[in-house]
Amino acid sequence: MVASSNKMTGEPEKPSDKKPEKSSMAMAGAGFEFVSSIALFVMGGYYLDEYLKTEPLWLLVGFFFGFFLAFYSLIKRAKENE
């Protein structure tokens, strides 16, 4: 396995030296992740409400948990792109 090196100093490149690519596909992926995590927990809460006969309780819990998880993921991805 050949290690890459910095052309000027001859030191090996660190993985943190490379910034993630900011492309439209990356942004679309972030949006899909945001929406899908909320939808997944909302659907889980809906089916749990149907099973336990507790109308809006688990649907709301699923929505808020999915929203906070999605928002956390979005913030984490934004910090990586700084």
Buried (B, 14 or more C-beta within 10 A) or exposed (E): EEEEEEEEEEEEEEEEEEEEEEEEEEEEEBEEBBEEBBBBBBEBBBEBBEEEEEEEEBBEBBBBBBBEBBEEBBEEBEEEEE
